[in-house]
Amino acid sequence: MVTHVAPVNSPLSGRVGVTDLAGQRVDVALLTDRRWTAAVAAADDWYLGNILADDRLLIESLKRRGVSAARVDWADPKIDWRRFRAAVFRTTWDYFDRQAEFATWLDRVAGMTQLVNDAATVRWNLDKHYLADLALRGVPVVPTRFVERGSAAGLAAILAAEGWEEGVVKPAVSGGARHTHRFNRQSAPPLEPLISGLLAEEAFLVQPFEPGIVTHGEDTLVLVGGRFTHALTKRAKEGDFRVQDDHGGTVHPCQPEPEQIVLAEQALAACATVPSYGRVDMVRDRKGEWVVMELELIEPELWLRRHPPAADALAERIVCGLG
């Protein structure tokens, strides 16, 4: 899942704000986290500016349909969630650092308002074990070996057993490339103690490193109601493999091939319930085939500012689902 955290040296670091909804009639909460609640971005604050641009498009699209919306910190204890007809996950980009708190909140709020995407989809997408479910349902995914909590890392052994020259190891619940490492058979042994220590607290997964991620980039296809709307290509900075903008990655226009659109729609059709919105990140593997790297169904960046019609499609989906 590609989530975003402010870089340590970012002007956004430490930003705290609370949205005051007192006295307002608001139909839909657009969920964010406490770092991004400010309503206006400074001139040099491109990060928050992008967030606000996307949310503004969605708020305006909802307004044209007679539905009001406001940006709300999901963890704000003062919020009465029963006042909203729906709560839409948008930039809750701290959930993986607050897993227990988020899980408790999710269980509680699911009984108070309609969640978009729904709570069952969010729970399933929280943990990258969902990749095994997709594979069982016939969706081509990057080959994945899970290393469960309490195990030893065994990174070199996994490479040898799978016949992979290089691998990537990452937590099963994560975002923003947290604890994500590229390694080979020579660099695996020194990495073992770090990953083994982390395995005391959480599960990890190991995948083959796909060279396409650095030669071409990662294509990300956005879907609303299971149907493709637009796509972009994310590329890592020179010398890196992480495509997130937190690590210097950049975003570029993308005109996906027909088979990519088919794969993206197949992936969302394989979910227990077709999500209201989602993103399918994919890469071309060593055989030249497109394979799913991740599904982003909780709080994906959708780049609505790059394709405003998608904001209308999402607003229509939200409005149609309101009780």
C-alpha positions, 0 to 999 in steps of 0.5 A, a space after each residue: 500500500 502507498 501511504 504518505 508521511 511527512 519527511 523529517 525535514 519537511 515543513 509539515 512535520 509536527 503540524 497539528 490541527 483540529 477541524 471544528 465542526 460545531 454548528 455545521 451541517 455536514 453529511 460526509 466526513 473526509 477522513 484525514 489524520 491530525 497532521 493534515 487538518 489545516 484548511 490552507 497550505 503555505 505557499 511552499 507547502 506542496 505536500 499539504 497543497 496536493 492533499 487539499 487540492 484533491 479533497 477540494 475537488 471531491 468536496 465540490 463534486 459532492 456539493 454539486 450533488 447536494 451533499 456537504 462534506 468536511 475534512 475530519 481527523 479520524 482520531 479526534 475524540 470530540 467527533 460524534 460519528 453518528 452525525 455523519 451519513 458517511 465517512 470516507 477514508 482519504 488521508 489517514 496516513 498514520 494508521 499503520 503506526 497506530 494499528 491497535 488504536 485504528 482497529 479499535 476505532 474502526 470497530 466502533 465507528 463502523 456501527 455509527 456511520 457508513 464507512 467508505 470503503 466498508 470496514 470489512 474491506 479495510 480490515 482485509 486490505 490492512 494486512 498484505 496477506 491479502 495478496 495470497 487471497 488474490 493469488 488463490 482467486 486467479 489474480 496475477 500477483 508478485 510472488 510472495 513468501 510470508 514470514 510470520 511474527 516470531 519467526 527468524 528472517 531466513 532471508 538468504 534461505 528464501 532467495 535460495 529456495 525460490 531461485 531469486 537473485 534479489 529480494 525485497 522485504 517489508 512488513 505485512 502491515 505498512 506504508 510509506 516503505 517503512 522497514 522496506 529493504 532491497 537485498 541479495 544473497 550477499 547483503 542478506 546476512 547483515 540484514 537478518 538481525 534487523 528483520 529478525 528483531 522486527 519479527 518479534 512484533 510483526 509479520 513480514 513478507 519477501 518478494 523477488 525484486 522486479 527490475 521493472 520498478 527501476 527501469 520503467 517504474 510502478 504503474 498505478 491505476 485508479 478505479 471507482 466502483 471497480 471501473 478504471 478512471 485514470 493512471 499514473 506512473 511512479 518512478 524512484 529517484 536515481 539510485 533508489 527503488 522506492 517510488 514514494 514521494 517521501 523518498 524522492 519518487 516522482 509521478 508521471 502521466 501514464 496511458 495504460 495498456 488494455 491488459 493493465 486495465 483488465 488486470 486492475 479491474 480483475 483485481 478489484 472484482 476479486 475482492 469480497 465486495 467491489 470497493 467504492 474506490 481503489 488503486 491497483 499498483 502493478 509492475 511488469 515482471 521478468 517474463 514481461 507480464 503485468 502483475 499486481 504489487 499491491 491493492 490500495 483500498 484504505 487511503 490511496 492517493 488518487 491524484 484527482 487533481 490530475 484527472 478531475 472527472 474521477 472526483 465526479 465519479 467518486 462523488 456519484 458513487 458516494 452519494 448513491 451509497 448514502 442511506 
